[in-house]
Amino acid sequence: MKHFIRYWLPLILYLCLIFYLSSLPQPTNSGLIVTFSYQDKLFHIIEYSILSILIFRTNLNKGRSFILSSVFGILDEIHQSFVPSRYFSLLDIAANIIGSLVVFLVNKKMHTSSRHKI
């Protein structure tokens, strides 16, 4: 039970948060928040990096965490296509996969460099 609460519950809650936020209509910029080009892509990268870390923490291997977070990113984009004022975006999918890939590559690098230490 401790393993579930410590590792799986944060993942499940985060997945629910992503699904909830993607169910909301597209927010509009009221002028109060400074924005920049491709800001949403940066948010996607961060969002799916966090997701990949949470999946990896459940003791799934690096490859599975990358695949599962990438698949969820694709499914989430499909889900958004049914939400008013939202749309399906291949660039968002690419950003989701990049976020997952960053964590995969960092984990892989950390694992291989720790194995080669004397």
Buried (B, 14 or more C-beta within 10 A) or exposed (E): EEEEEEBBEBBEEBBEEBEEEBEEEEEEEEEEEEEEEEEBBEEBBEBBBBBBBBBBBBEBEBEEBBBBBBEBBBEBBEBBEEEEEBEEBEEBBBBBBBBBBBBBEBBEEEEEEEEEEE
